[in-house]
C-alpha cells in the first residue's frame, strides 16, 4: 500500500482526525511503500512547517536564505522523524 505525503505529515504532526486514521492503517498493514519523491515531499513539508513554527518563516525564498546561512541542523529532528518512521514500520522505499 502506497503511503501519500499528506498521510505521513498528518501522522507525524498529529493532525486530527487524520492522524488517528493513518495510525490505524499503518499499524494494520505490512505492505507499506513510499517513493523517494514522497520522502522528499515529506521532508520538505516538515522543514517548512518547522521553519514557520520556530522562526515565522512563511515564504520559500526566506527559508532558502535561512538554510544558506544556518544549514539544516535546526531541522534534523524533522528529518530524523521521517527516517525513524520508515525504519520502525519497515516501509519499503
C-alpha positions as CSV (number, residue, x, y, z in Angstrom):
1,X,0.0,0.0,0.0
2,X,1.5,3.3,-1.1
3,X,1.5,6.0,1.6
4,X,0.9,9.5,0.4
5,X,2.8,12.6,1.6
6,X,-0.2,14.1,3.4
7,X,-0.9,10.9,5.3
8,X,2.7,10.8,6.6
9,X,2.7,14.5,7.5
10,X,-0.7,14.2,9.3
11,X,0.6,11.2,11.3
12,X,3.9,12.8,12.3
13,X,2.3,16.1,13.3
14,X,-0.7,14.5,14.9
15,X,-3.2,16.4,12.8
16,X,-6.6,15.0,13.9
17,X,-8.8,13.4,12.9
18,X,-6.5,12.2,10.1
19,X,-3.6,11.1,12.3
20,X,-5.7,8.5,14.1
21,X,-7.0,7.1,10.9
22,X,-3.5,6.9,9.4
23,X,-2.2,5.2,12.5
24,X,-4.9,2.6,12.2
25,X,-3.9,1.9,8.6
26,X,-0.2,1.8,9.1
27,X,-0.5,-0.5,12.2
28,X,-2.7,-2.9,10.3
29,X,-0.6,-3.2,7.1
30,X,2.7,-4.9,6.5
31,X,2.9,-3.9,2.8
32,X,3.6,-0.2,3.2
33,X,5.6,1.6,0.5
34,X,6.7,5.1,-0.4
35,X,8.7,6.5,-3.3
36,X,11.8,8.7,-3.0
37,X,9.7,11.6,-4.3
38,X,7.2,11.1,-1.4
39,X,10.1,11.0,1.1
40,X,11.4,14.2,-0.4
41,X,8.0,15.9,-0.2
42,X,7.5,14.9,3.4
43,X,10.9,16.2,4.5
44,X,10.4,19.4,2.6
45,X,6.9,19.9,4.1
46,X,8.1,19.1,7.6
47,X,11.0,21.6,7.3
48,X,8.7,24.3,6.1
49,X,6.3,23.6,9.0
50,X,9.1,23.8,11.5
51,X,10.5,27.0,9.9
52,X,7.1,28.6,10.2
53,X,6.5,27.4,13.8
54,X,10.0,28.2,15.1
55,X,11.0,31.3,13.1
56,X,7.9,32.6,11.5
57,X,9.3,31.9,8.1
58,X,6.5,31.5,5.6
59,X,8.0,32.3,2.2
60,X,10.1,29.8,0.3
61,X,12.8,32.4,-0.5
62,X,13.1,33.2,3.2
63,X,13.5,29.6,4.0
64,X,16.2,29.2,1.3
65,X,18.1,32.2,2.8
66,X,17.8,30.8,6.3
67,X,19.2,27.4,5.2
68,X,22.0,29.0,3.3
69,X,23.0,31.0,6.4
70,X,22.4,28.3,9.1
71,X,22.3,25.0,7.3
72,X,19.8,22.2,8.1
73,X,20.9,21.4,11.6
74,X,17.8,23.1,13.1
75,X,15.6,20.7,11.1
76,X,17.4,17.4,11.9
77,X,14.6,16.3,14.2
78,X,12.0,16.5,11.4
79,X,14.3,14.6,9.1
80,X,15.0,12.0,11.8
81,X,11.3,11.5,12.4
82,X,10.8,10.5,8.8
83,X,13.8,8.1,8.8
84,X,12.6,6.6,12.1
85,X,9.1,6.1,10.8
86,X,10.3,4.3,7.6
87,X,12.7,2.1,9.6
88,X,10.4,1.4,12.5
89,X,7.5,0.3,10.3
90,X,9.6,-1.4,7.7
91,X,8.3,0.8,4.9
92,X,9.8,-0.1,1.6
93,X,11.2,2.8,-0.4
